[in-house]
């Protein structure tokens, strides 16, 4: 059995404001400027941001924490060029990567100084800070990674994907049936480290001319083998309900979030029943694209604070810690069409999923979500009855067990973490064999030189 990695939840909270409206190619919404005075100031703002970023790079490069790693070779790099607003995509990988670092040299590769400082404070992993494309040759020649892991589909990935002396693997930031999980982006990576059979079937259905068996490796969900410290809950006789809605999405086809459509009536009903404790864990980007979601999120927080003031023993919680302890700490989860529903699926415990209020939001009819009775917005005030039924319905409980096996395979303790480390070792072995192989070169091309730099 694999030793579990201990991860303190409190030290891994969302360290940046959810109102940071920084553009990210995968998830964020780019603001539209009109002909008023704001766009006239934009060039000056960009120059100021560029200058501040450059100064921060120079300042951090002189710190011992970065200097000691600037010329080290690393077997594995986690590539994260983003600003702090998307750090939720990385935090969930700290534990598995810290475990991997027991046998391989592992580091987090950052481009943004602010991001690098937060990551350095949150994990024991070394942090390598580069300026971007200008330093990629340094990464190739000095750090010489054998495997680079990608938790998102950021456009900035494509610069470093040009390195042909290492394996490139997509690990994502959670299993789900969202459309980006089977987009054509998958073809740019050497491997897609998938959770289980469901992910492979999804790729077969949606991707043309993609060899799923050759290009994917099943790893389960390594995060379930990481131990997280949890807050102390008073009044343990209450049933603990986790409400973890996703955000509103960067475009309408991905508008799965329920905070504005379901959130307030559901929370009001659950807080009004003394048999329940509520953990509210909204997505860190809630309200960034649609102001109504931000306003409803604020209202829900106020409702929870008022309920706790009226009954401190209730122990309702507004949570922003790293996801993990919730899997054992909660009895049932309410969420949307999102990756967190699939994390919860590893437990096979009762689950309630909302029906997106946005008609154009895509739901794959071949997924496990289609096998659940989705909760419409007009049913939100009946959530107490829905929850009680889900907690006791033997048919739904059996379905969750079957779906858990289909999506994740073996979820016994240690199995996923073992598969993840074995997948990385396999990629390293394949890379090493290829790099050291004598590649035949046609005589006509011999003057070009070595095939591998």
N, C-alpha and C positions, 0 to 999 in steps of 0.2 A: 504493500500500500504506500502511496506517495505521501510524504510529509506535507501538510498544508502550510501555506504561507500566511502569516498573521498580518492583517492590514488594519490599522486604526482608522475607523470611519470618520471620526471627528476631524482628523488632520487632512482629510481629502475632500473637503467641502468645495462647493463652487466658489472659487476665489476671485471672481470678477463679477461686476454688475451685469444683471440680465438685460439692462437697457443699453449696453454697448452696441451701437449699430454699425459694426465693422463689416464690410463686405467680404464674404467668403464664397469662392466659386461653387461650392457644392450646396450650401444651405442658405446663405443669406440673401436678402433682397437688396438690390442696388437701388438707391434712392434716385428719383427722377427730379432734375432741376429745371425750372422754367427760365424765363428771360429776366427774372428779377435780379436783385442785388446779390443773392446767395451764390449763384454760379460764377459771378465775377470774382468772388473771394476764393473760390475753390483752388485755383492754381497756387495762390499764396499758402493756403492750408496744406496742400500737398508738399510744397517745398519745405514748410516748417516741419511736417511729419517726417519727411526724408532726412532732414538735418538732425532732428531729435533722435531718430532711429540710428543714424550713423554715429552720433556721439555716444549713445548707449552701447553700441557694439564695441567701440573703442574702450569704453570704461570697463565693461565686463571682461573683455579679452585680457586685461591686465590682472584680473583677480586670480588667485591661486586655484580656486575651485574650477575655473575653466582652463587655465594654463596647463594644469597637470594632465588634462585629457586631450589637449590640442594636437599632440603628436603620437597618440596611442593608436594601435591597431584594434579594431573591434570586429568580432565575428558577425554580430547582429546589430543593426540600427533600426530603431523605430522612427520613421520619417514623419515629422509633424511641422509643416511650415506655417501653421495658422496662428492667429491671434488668440488671446486667452478665452474669448467667448466660446470657442469650440473645444475647450479642454476636456469636456465631458467624454469626448471620443477617445481620449488617451488614458484618463484616470482608471478606467476599467481594466486596462492592460498592465498597470503597475505590478499587481500581484503575480500574474503569470510570468512576466518578464523578470521580476526579482527572483522567482524560482529558477528560471532558465539561466540566470547569471551565476548560479552555483556551479554550472559546468561549462558555460561559454561567456566570453566577454560581450556585454550588452550595453548599449547606450541609447539615449533619446536624442535625435538630431532635430534641433530647432533653428528657425530663421529669425524669429522675433525675440528681442531681448526681454520684453515683459513676460512672454510665455516661458522662456528658458528659466527665469528667476522663480516663477511659480512652480514649475516642474521640479526644479532643484530642491525646493523647500518641501515638496510632497513625497519624494521617493528617494531611495538610496541609490538608484541607478545614476551613472555618470550622465551629464548633459553636455552635448557638443553644440556649440553655437556658431553658425555660419551666416554670411550675409545673403546667401542665395546662390544664383547661378554662377556668380563670380568665384565662388569657393568650391565648386563641384570638382574641379581638378584636384584640389587639396584632399577632398574626401576620397577620390579614386586612388591617389598615389600614397597618401599618408594613413588614412584610417582603413583603407582597403577592406571594406565590408564584404562578407561572403553572402549574407542574406540581408535584404532590406524589407521591412514590414510596413504596410500602409493601412492605417485605420480609416481612411476616407478616400473620396474620389476627387480631391482638390486638383484643379488644373495645374497647380505648381508641381505636382508629382512628376510631370512629364520631363522636366529638366533632368532630374536624377535618374529617371528611367532609361536615360541614354547610356548609363554605365553597363557595359556588357561583360564585366568581370565578376558579376554577382547575380544571385537569384533575387527576383522581385516577387513578393507575395502579398496579396490582398487579404487582410484579416478582418476588416470592417470594424464597426463599433456596436455590434449586436446583430443577432439573427432576426430576420423579419421577412415578410412577403411584400414589402414595399417595392415599387418598380425599379429602383436603382440597384436592388440586390441581384438583378439579372439583366443589367444593361450591357451594351456593347463595350463599355469600359473594361469589363472583365478580361477582354482579349489582350490588353496591354501587359498583363502580369504573367510571369512564368507559371504561378500557381494561385489558386483561390483556396484558402484554408476555410472549408465550410463546416457547418455544425454537424450535418448528418444527411441521411438519404433524402429528406425533403428538399434541401438546398440543391442537391444534384438533380432531382427531378424538375425543379423550377428552372434550372439552367437549360436542361434538355428541351423543355417546352418553349422557352422564350428566345434562345440564342441560335442563330443560324451558323452552321459550319464551326461549331465549337466542340472539341473532343472533351466531354465532361470527365470521363474516366481517367484520361491522361493528365488533365490540367487541374484537378481538384484533389484535396486531401481532407478526409474527415477528421475533425479534432474535438467534436462535441462543444462544450462551453467551459473552457478552463477556469473561468471566474467562479464557478460553483465550488471549486476546490480550494478557494481562498477563504480564510477565516477573517471575519470582520468583527470589531468590537461594536456593540449595540448600546443605545441609550437604555437606562433603567426605566421600566414601565411600571407605574403604580397601578393598583387595582387590577390584578391579573385575572379577575373573574370576567372581565369584559372580552368580547370578541374583537380582535384587531383587524380593521379594514384599511388596506392601503389604496389610496386613490392617487394614481400616478399618470396624469394626462400628458400627452405629447403637446408640442407647440403647434401653431397654426399653419406652418409650412411656408416655403418661399413662393409657391404658386398654388393655384386653386386645385389642381389635380392631386396635390399632396396635402390638402387641408383636412387632416384627420383629427385635429385637436378638439376636445370637448369642453374646455374651460368655459367658453362663452355660451355654448348650446345646452349643456347638461349640468355644469359644475355647481352653480349656486343652489338649485333645488335639491340636488343630490346631497350636498354637504349639509344643507339645512335639515333635511330629514334624518341623516345619520347622527348629526350632533344632538338632535332632539330625542334620540332613543338611548336611554342609559345603559343598554346592554352592549353598546359598541364604543370602541375607541377608534379615532380616525387619524391616520398618518397621511398628510397631504404632501405629495412630492411632485410639484410641477416641473416640466421641462425647463432648463435654464434659459431657453430662448423665448419663452412665453411672452407675447406682447410685442415682439420686435417687428413683426410684419403687419399685425392688425391691432390697433389700439384697444378695441373692445375686449380682446383677450387679456390684455394687461390690466384693464379696469376690473374685469371679473376676477382675475387672480388676486388683485388687491382686496376686493370685497370678501373673497373666501378667506384670506388671511385674517381679516378683521373679525369675521364670524368665528373662526377658531380661537382667536385670542379672547374674544368675549365669552365663549363657552368655557374656556379654561379659567377665566376669572370668576365665573359663576360656580364652577366645580373643579378646584385644582386637582382632585383625585382622578378626574377623568383621564388626564394625561394625553389629550389630543396633541398632535405634533405637526409642525411645519418643518419639513425635512429637506436638506440639500446635501446630505452626505453621499459618499460613493455608494452606488447600489450594490448590495450584497447581503447585509444583515437582514434586510427586509424579507428575504426568502424563507428564513426561519422565524422571524419576528412577527409576521402577519399571517392571518388565517385565510384571508381572501383578498384578491386584488381586483380593483376596478381600473380599467385603462382604456386606451384607444387602439386603433390599428397602428402599432408602433413596436419597436424592438424590445421594449420592456415587457410586453406581453409574452414574448418568446423567451426571455430570461425567466419569467415566472413559470412558464411551461415546464421547465426543468424540475419543478417541485411536484407537478401533477396535482396541485391543490386547486380549489375552486377559483374560477375566473369569470368576471363580467366585463364584456367589451362593448363600447359604445358604437352606435351607427353614426358615421360622419354626417353632419348636417349639410355639408357641401355635396351636392349631387354629382359633381364631376370627380370627386375623390375616388381613386381606383381601388377596388378590392378584388383580389384574385378569387374567383369562385371555387378554385381547386385547393384552397388552403384550409387549415384547421379552423380559422376564424369563421369560415362559411358554414361550419358544422355547429357553431354556437348561436344561440338566439341573441342577436345584437340588440342593444338597448337604444331605442329611439329617444329623441329629445322629449317628446310628449309623455314618455314613461319615467322620466327622471325623478319625479316626485314620489314614485312607487318603489324607490330603490331599496327600502327596508325589506319589503316582501320579496323582491328579486334576490336580494342577498341571502335571506333565510332559505329560499328555495334552492339556491345554488350550493349552499353549505350542506344540504341534506339529500339532494337528488342523486341516487346511486347511478343512474344512467349517465349523467354529466361527469360524475367522478370517474367512471370507467372510461369514458371518452378521453378525458384528460390524460389518463395513464397511457392509453394507446397512442395518442398524439405525441406525448413526450418521447416515447420510444422511437417514433418515426422521425421526429425532428432532431433528436440528439443521440440516439443510439444508447450506449451504455452510460448511465449517469451514476453508477456506484462511486463512492468516494475515491478520488485520485485518478479515475479512468481518463477524464478529459485532460487533466494537466499532463498526464503521461503521453497522451496522443499528441498534444501540442509540442512537447519537447522532442518527441520522436519525429514529428514532421519537420522541425527545424534541423535536426541532425541529418535527416534524409536529404534535405535541400543542400546542406553544406557538403555532404559527401558527393552528391552529384556535381556540384559546382567545382569542388577540388579535382575530381576525376577529369572534368572537361578542361579545366585550366591547364592541367599538367599533361594532357594528352598531346601526342605529336600529331598535329593536324596536317594532312597532306595538302600541298599547294601546287597547282598546275605550273608547269615550267614557265608558261607565258606570264604568270603573275608573281613569280618568285622574287622579282626585283622589288616588289612592294614591301616585303619584310614579313615579320611575324604576324600570324593571325590574331593572337592574343597579346595585348600590351602588357 
